[in-house]
Amino acid sequence: MTLILTNEEIENIFTLDECFNALEPALLDLGNGAAVNMPRQDLLVPGSLPDSYHGLKTSCASLPRAGVTTVRLTSDVLTWPIVSGRQRRVKVPLAMGGKYVGLVFVFSTATGELLAIFPDGLMQAIRVGVTNALSAKYLARKDSSVMALYGSGWQAGPALSAMCKVLPIKEVRVFSPTKKNREAFVQKMSAKINATLIAVSSPEEAARGADMVSLATNALDPFFPSSWINDGMHITTVRPSEIMLDALLRCDLIAVSTREAAKLFTLPGQKNKVPEFGRGDYGRAELENTAADWRNKPELSEIMAGKAAGRKTDADVTCMLNHLGLGLQFSAAAARVYELAKAGGVGKELPGEWFCQDQHS
């Protein structure tokens, strides 16, 4: 049988702790050469909305310890509007009356069967927050108690919750460009987090004296400069374009999710028209051949596995440049979701033979 789950069903069984328990050993496996991650590939063509593209994104990986290989696939309508003077990447929900399309396919490495299909949304936000928190567990100062959080959108909540799991956070300063949004975020998260949350009116104020900085925005234009960095700070990102070059050069250690960039495929002549080309997921030209070039940086999984060095002193400035998500994160999370769902009788089952055939391809 092939299991079908919804985001709501996943939310009821896949907690933050479950995500930590799934992702940490999977990343250790990757660092030790016991798991495989394939770089993300994006197929973009001009869309029907003005200045939009349709993007089909795939991320594949295999986690032998869990007996699964997974494909994460999203079908997006992409736009890049200017918001508050800065360009951002915005997905437009046009499917089924205002929804997004993102799916995870889970295959058995023992039989090749399709074990499960479910949406990627809930898993997406949690796995980013947990990955960045794991970077803090291995790289941040153990006494880090003051956190600066940039962003108040869908990734900010998991970023905050996960970081509070690994560090003794006592104060969180939240900045996002819209006052109403940051204040609403603080009010909502204050009921969930055992720390003092403060909405601040300037980005500089958030970083002043902070031990831990979490950048959780959809900004395409770098906005975090070296002048906001304090000795001993650990910085995490969710995009390659959030942190300025001079800030990266100020860091004593930069860890990356992967040394690979996403691979972009599009029509002839379209590549240079894609706003992110050269400054987003498909590479950041200004970093190439500098001390911040992610192509020669240690991957977080290598640091976790002891194959690369981490923080050396309390004064070091460390950064997790989480410039690209890993298919392996979905393999680890999906394997655990499938296990929990089967044990709890959650979801709907479709006949497995619907997804098998007599002819080989």
Secondary structure as the mmCIF struct_conf table of DSSP 4:
data_model
#
loop_
_struct_conf.conf_type_id
_struct_conf.id
_struct_conf.beg_label_comp_id
_struct_conf.beg_label_asym_id
_struct_conf.beg_label_seq_id
_struct_conf.end_label_comp_id
_struct_conf.end_label_asym_id
_struct_conf.end_label_seq_id
STRN STRN1 THR A 2 ILE A 4
HELX_RH_AL_P HELX_RH_AL_P1 ASN A 7 ILE A 13
HELX_RH_AL_P HELX_RH_AL_P2 LEU A 16 GLY A 31
TURN_TY1_P TURN_TY1_P1 ASN A 32 GLY A 33
BEND BEND1 ALA A 34 ALA A 35
STRN STRN2 VAL A 36 PRO A 46
BEND BEND2 SER A 48 LEU A 49
TURN_TY1_P TURN_TY1_P2 PRO A 50 ASP A 51
STRN STRN3 TYR A 53 LEU A 63
HELX_RH_3T_P HELX_RH_3T_P1 PRO A 64 ALA A 66
TURN_TY1_P TURN_TY1_P3 GLY A 67 GLY A 67
STRN STRN4 VAL A 68 THR A 79
STRN STRN5 ILE A 82 VAL A 83
TURN_TY1_P TURN_TY1_P4 SER A 84 GLY A 85
STRN STRN6 ARG A 86 GLN A 87
STRN STRN7 ARG A 88 ARG A 88
STRN STRN8 VAL A 90 LYS A 91
STRN STRN9 ALA A 95 ALA A 95
TURN_TY1_P TURN_TY1_P5 MET A 96 GLY A 98
STRN STRN10 LYS A 99 LYS A 99
STRN STRN11 VAL A 101 SER A 108
TURN_TY1_P TURN_TY1_P6 THR A 109 THR A 111
STRN STRN12 LEU A 114 PRO A 119
BEND BEND3 ASP A 120 ASP A 120
HELX_RH_AL_P HELX_RH_AL_P3 GLY A 121 LEU A 139
BEND BEND4 ALA A 140 ALA A 140
TURN_TY1_P TURN_TY1_P7 LYS A 142 ASP A 143
STRN STRN13 VAL A 146 TYR A 150
BEND BEND5 GLY A 153 GLY A 153
TURN_TY1_P TURN_TY1_P8 TRP A 154 GLN A 155
HELX_RH_AL_P HELX_RH_AL_P4 ALA A 156 VAL A 166
BEND BEND6 LEU A 167 LEU A 167
STRN STRN14 GLU A 171 PHE A 175
BEND BEND7 PRO A 177 PRO A 177
HELX_RH_AL_P HELX_RH_AL_P5 LYS A 179 SER A 190
TURN_TY1_P TURN_TY1_P9 ALA A 191 LYS A 192
BEND BEND8 ASN A 194 ALA A 195
STRN STRN15 THR A 196 ALA A 199
BEND BEND9 SER A 201 SER A 202
HELX_RH_AL_P HELX_RH_AL_P6 PRO A 203 ALA A 207
TURN_TY1_P TURN_TY1_P10 ARG A 208 GLY A 209
BEND BEND10 ASP A 211 ASP A 211
STRN STRN16 MET A 212 LEU A 215
STRN STRN17 ALA A 219 ALA A 219
BEND BEND11 LEU A 220 ASP A 221
STRN STRN18 PHE A 224 PHE A 224
HELX_RH_3T_P HELX_RH_3T_P2 SER A 226 TRP A 228
TURN_TY1_P TURN_TY1_P11 ASP A 231 GLY A 232
STRN STRN19 HIS A 234 THR A 236
BEND BEND12 VAL A 238 ARG A 239
TURN_TY1_P TURN_TY1_P12 PRO A 240 SER A 241
BEND BEND13 GLU A 242 GLU A 242
STRN STRN20 ILE A 243 ILE A 243
HELX_RH_AL_P HELX_RH_AL_P7 LEU A 245 ARG A 250
BEND BEND14 ASP A 252 ASP A 252
STRN STRN21 LEU A 253 VAL A 256
BEND BEND15 SER A 257 SER A 257
BEND BEND16 ARG A 259 ARG A 259
HELX_LH_PP_P HELX_LH_PP_P1 GLU A 260 ALA A 262
STRN STRN22 LYS A 263 THR A 266
BEND BEND17 LEU A 267 LEU A 267
TURN_TY1_P TURN_TY1_P13 PRO A 268 GLN A 270
HELX_RH_3T_P HELX_RH_3T_P3 LYS A 271 LYS A 273
BEND BEND18 VAL A 274 VAL A 274
TURN_TY1_P TURN_TY1_P14 PRO A 275 GLY A 278
STRN STRN23 ARG A 279 GLY A 280
TURN_TY1_P TURN_TY1_P15 ASP A 281 TYR A 282
STRN STRN24 GLY A 283 ARG A 284
HELX_RH_3T_P HELX_RH_3T_P4 ALA A 285 LEU A 287
TURN_TY1_P TURN_TY1_P16 GLU A 288 ASN A 289
BEND BEND19 THR A 290 THR A 290
TURN_TY1_P TURN_TY1_P17 ALA A 291 ALA A 292
HELX_RH_3T_P HELX_RH_3T_P5 TRP A 294 ASN A 296
BEND BEND20 LYS A 297 LYS A 297
HELX_LH_PP_P HELX_LH_PP_P2 PRO A 298 PRO A 298
STRN STRN25 GLU A 299 GLU A 299
HELX_RH_AL_P HELX_RH_AL_P8 LEU A 300 MET A 304
TURN_TY1_P TURN_TY1_P18 ALA A 305 GLY A 306
BEND BEND21 LYS A 307 ALA A 308
BEND BEND22 THR A 313 THR A 313
TURN_TY1_P TURN_TY1_P19 ASP A 314 ALA A 315
STRN STRN26 THR A 318 LEU A 321
BEND BEND23 LEU A 324 LEU A 324
HELX_RH_AL_P HELX_RH_AL_P9 GLY A 327 GLY A 344
TURN_TY1_P TURN_TY1_P20 GLY A 345 GLY A 345
BEND BEND24 GLY A 347 GLY A 347
STRN STRN27 LYS A 348 LEU A 350
HELX_RH_3T_P HELX_RH_3T_P6 GLY A 352 PHE A 355
BEND BEND25 ASP A 358 GLN A 359
#
